[in-house]
Amino acid sequence: MSAANFLEGQILIAMPGMGDPRFDRSLVFICSHSENGAMGIIVNKTAPMMFFSDLVDQLKIVPHGDIRDLDQSVLNMPVLFGGPVEQFRGFVLHSTDYLSNKTSLPINNGVALTATLEILQAIAKGNGPGKVMLALGYSGWVAGQLENEIQHNSWLHCEADDELIFGANNDAKYARALKKIGVDPSMLSPQSGHA
C-alpha cells in the first residue's frame, strides 16, 4: 500500500463475516496508518456501565468535593470501548479547538487524539474541546495486518465525519457509515467470496 492509500482519518466498517466478535458492527476511526501498522479507536461501542463521572472519580480528575459542581451533561457522557488493546488506557478523540503541542496528535478534518489527564481535567472544568469522544482501549494492527484483513473482505472504509465520530446515537452509526458508501446493511452477508 502506498502512502497515498493509507487510511489515516478514515472510518473502517467491520463486515459481518470478519469472525472477531470484538469488532462486530464496529466503526473504527483510523488515527495512524503507515507501513509499520495502524492504530484506531472504535467510535460506536459503549463501554458497559461506564461514564465520564466514573473516570472523574477513579482518576481523581477534580477534588472529590468539586464533583457535584460539574456539569451533569459532561458527567453523564458515555465512555466507549475503543478496542481490545490496552483496555484500561484512556483516549480522547476531539475537535482541534483544543490542542496541546506536546501531547495532542492532529489527525485530519479537525480531529485530534490526546491521551492525558490534562485533557480530562479540561473537559471536567468546561474548558476542553467543543467535540469529545472518550474511549478506553484502542484497536491496533502490525505491519501488513490491516491490509491483509481488507483484502480478505473484513473491512470497508468511508470518509469520517463529525456525526460518525462524535454523534450521540452509537446504534445508528453503522448503518449511516454503510449508507455513505452506498451499501444497504440488509444486503450484507456474513459469507465472503471472490467472483
C-alpha positions as CSV (number, residue, x, y, z in Angstrom):
1,M,0.0,0.0,0.0
2,S,1.4,3.4,-1.0
3,A,1.3,6.4,1.3
4,A,-1.5,7.8,-0.8
5,N,-3.6,4.7,0.1
6,F,-3.1,4.9,3.8
7,L,-6.4,5.1,5.7
8,E,-5.5,7.7,8.4
9,G,-8.5,9.8,9.2
10,Q,-10.9,7.3,7.6
11,I,-13.6,5.1,9.2
12,L,-13.2,1.3,8.9
13,I,-16.5,-0.5,8.7
14,A,-16.5,-4.1,10.0
15,M,-18.0,-6.7,7.7
16,P,-20.3,-9.4,9.1
17,G,-18.1,-12.3,8.2
18,M,-14.9,-11.0,9.8
19,G,-15.1,-13.6,12.6
20,D,-13.9,-11.4,15.5
21,P,-16.9,-10.7,17.8
22,R,-15.0,-7.8,19.4
23,F,-15.4,-5.9,16.1
24,D,-19.0,-7.0,15.3
25,R,-20.7,-4.0,13.6
26,S,-17.8,-1.8,14.6
27,L,-16.7,1.5,13.1
28,V,-13.0,2.3,13.7
29,F,-11.6,5.8,13.2
30,I,-8.0,5.3,12.0
31,C,-5.7,7.6,13.9
32,S,-2.5,6.5,12.3
33,H,-1.6,4.2,9.4
34,S,1.7,3.6,7.8
35,E,3.9,0.8,6.5
36,N,4.6,0.0,10.2
37,G,1.0,-0.8,11.1
38,A,-2.2,1.0,12.1
39,M,-4.0,2.3,15.2
40,G,-7.6,3.4,15.6
41,I,-10.5,3.9,18.1
42,I,-13.9,2.2,17.8
43,V,-16.4,5.1,17.8
44,N,-19.7,3.2,18.1
45,K,-19.5,0.8,21.0
46,T,-20.2,2.0,24.5
47,A,-18.2,0.5,27.4
48,P,-20.7,-1.2,29.7
49,M,-21.9,1.0,32.6
50,M,-19.0,3.5,32.2
51,F,-19.5,7.2,32.2
52,F,-17.1,10.2,32.4
53,S,-18.2,10.6,36.1
54,D,-16.6,7.2,36.8
55,L,-13.3,8.4,35.3
56,V,-13.6,11.7,37.3
57,D,-14.0,9.7,40.5
58,Q,-11.5,6.9,39.8
59,L,-8.7,9.1,38.4
60,K,-9.4,12.0,40.9
61,I,-9.6,14.4,38.0
62,V,-11.0,17.0,40.3
63,P,-11.1,17.1,44.1
64,H,-14.0,14.9,45.4
65,G,-15.9,17.8,46.9
66,D,-15.9,19.6,43.5
67,I,-17.6,16.7,41.6
68,R,-21.1,17.9,42.5
69,D,-20.3,21.3,40.8
70,L,-19.5,19.8,37.4
71,D,-22.0,20.0,34.5
72,Q,-24.3,16.9,34.6
73,S,-24.2,16.5,30.8
74,V,-20.4,16.2,31.0
75,L,-20.5,13.7,33.9
76,N,-23.1,11.6,32.0
77,M,-21.0,11.4,28.8
78,P,-20.5,7.8,27.9
79,V,-17.1,6.2,27.6
80,L,-16.7,4.0,24.6
81,F,-14.9,0.7,24.1
82,G,-12.1,1.9,21.8
83,G,-10.7,-1.6,21.1
84,P,-9.1,-4.7,22.7
85,V,-5.6,-3.3,23.2
86,E,-4.7,-1.6,26.5
87,Q,-8.4,-1.5,27.6
88,F,-7.6,0.4,30.8
89,R,-5.9,3.3,29.0
90,G,-8.0,6.3,28.1
91,F,-8.1,8.1,24.8
92,V,-9.9,11.2,23.7
93,L,-10.8,11.9,20.1
94,H,-11.7,15.6,20.0
95,S,-12.0,18.7,17.8
96,T,-8.9,20.7,17.2
97,D,-10.1,23.8,19.1
98,Y,-8.1,22.2,22.0
99,L,-4.6,21.1,21.2
100,S,-1.6,20.5,23.4
101,N,1.6,20.9,21.4
102,K,3.3,18.1,23.3
103,T,0.5,15.6,23.7
104,S,-2.1,16.0,21.0
105,L,-1.9,14.2,17.7
106,P,-3.7,16.2,15.0
107,I,-5.2,13.6,12.5
108,N,-7.3,15.4,9.9
109,N,-10.6,17.1,9.3
110,G,-10.4,19.0,12.5
111,V,-9.9,15.8,14.6
112,A,-7.1,15.1,17.1
113,L,-6.2,12.4,19.6
114,T,-5.0,13.1,23.1
115,A,-4.4,10.7,26.0
116,T,-3.5,12.7,29.0
117,L,-5.0,13.5,32.4
118,E,-4.9,17.3,31.5
119,I,-7.5,16.9,28.7
120,L,-9.8,15.1,31.1
121,Q,-9.4,17.9,33.6
122,A,-10.1,20.5,30.9
123,I,-13.3,18.6,29.9
124,A,-14.4,18.3,33.5
125,K,-13.9,22.1,34.1
126,G,-15.7,23.0,30.9
127,N,-12.7,24.4,29.1
128,G,-11.8,21.4,26.9
129,P,-12.6,20.8,23.3
130,G,-16.0,21.5,21.8
131,K,-16.4,18.0,20.5
132,V,-15.3,15.0,22.5
133,M,-15.4,11.2,22.3
134,L,-13.9,9.3,25.3
135,A,-12.7,5.7,24.9
136,L,-10.9,3.0,26.9
137,G,-8.5,0.9,24.8
138,Y,-7.7,1.0,21.1
139,S,-7.5,-1.2,18.0
140,G,-4.1,-1.9,16.6
141,W,-2.6,-3.8,13.6
142,V,1.0,-4.8,13.0
143,A,2.6,-4.0,9.6
144,G,0.6,-5.5,6.7
145,Q,-2.2,-6.9,9.0
146,L,-4.9,-4.4,8.2
147,E,-4.1,-4.5,4.5
148,N,-4.5,-8.3,4.7
149,E,-7.8,-8.0,6.5
150,I,-9.1,-5.5,3.9
151,Q,-8.0,-7.9,1.1
152,H,-10.0,-10.7,2.8
153,N,-13.2,-8.6,3.0
154,S,-13.1,-8.0,6.7
155,W,-13.4,-4.2,6.4
156,L,-14.8,-1.5,4.1
157,H,-14.0,2.2,4.7
158,C,-15.6,5.6,4.3
159,E,-14.8,9.2,4.9
160,A,-15.1,10.2,8.5
161,D,-17.5,12.9,9.6
162,D,-18.4,14.6,12.9
163,E,-21.6,12.5,13.3
164,L,-19.8,9.2,12.9
165,I,-17.1,10.2,15.3
166,F,-18.8,12.4,17.9
167,G,-22.5,11.6,17.3
168,A,-24.5,10.5,20.4
169,N,-26.5,7.8,18.6
170,N,-24.0,5.0,18.5
171,D,-26.6,2.4,17.4
172,A,-27.3,4.4,14.2
173,K,-23.7,5.0,13.2
174,Y,-23.1,1.6,11.5
175,A,-25.9,2.0,9.0
176,R,-25.0,5.6,8.5
177,A,-21.4,4.7,7.5
178,L,-22.6,2.0,5.1
179,K,-25.1,4.4,3.5
180,K,-22.3,6.9,2.9
181,I,-20.7,4.3,0.6
182,G,-24.0,3.2,-1.0
183,V,-24.3,-0.2,0.8
184,D,-27.6,-1.4,2.1
185,P,-27.0,-3.1,5.5
186,S,-29.7,-5.6,4.9
187,M,-27.8,-6.8,1.8
188,L,-24.7,-7.8,3.7
189,S,-23.9,-11.4,4.2
190,P,-21.6,-13.0,6.7
191,Q,-20.2,-15.1,3.9
192,S,-17.4,-13.6,1.8
193,G,-16.1,-14.6,-1.6
194,H,-14.5,-13.5,-4.8
195,A,-16.1,-13.5,-8.2
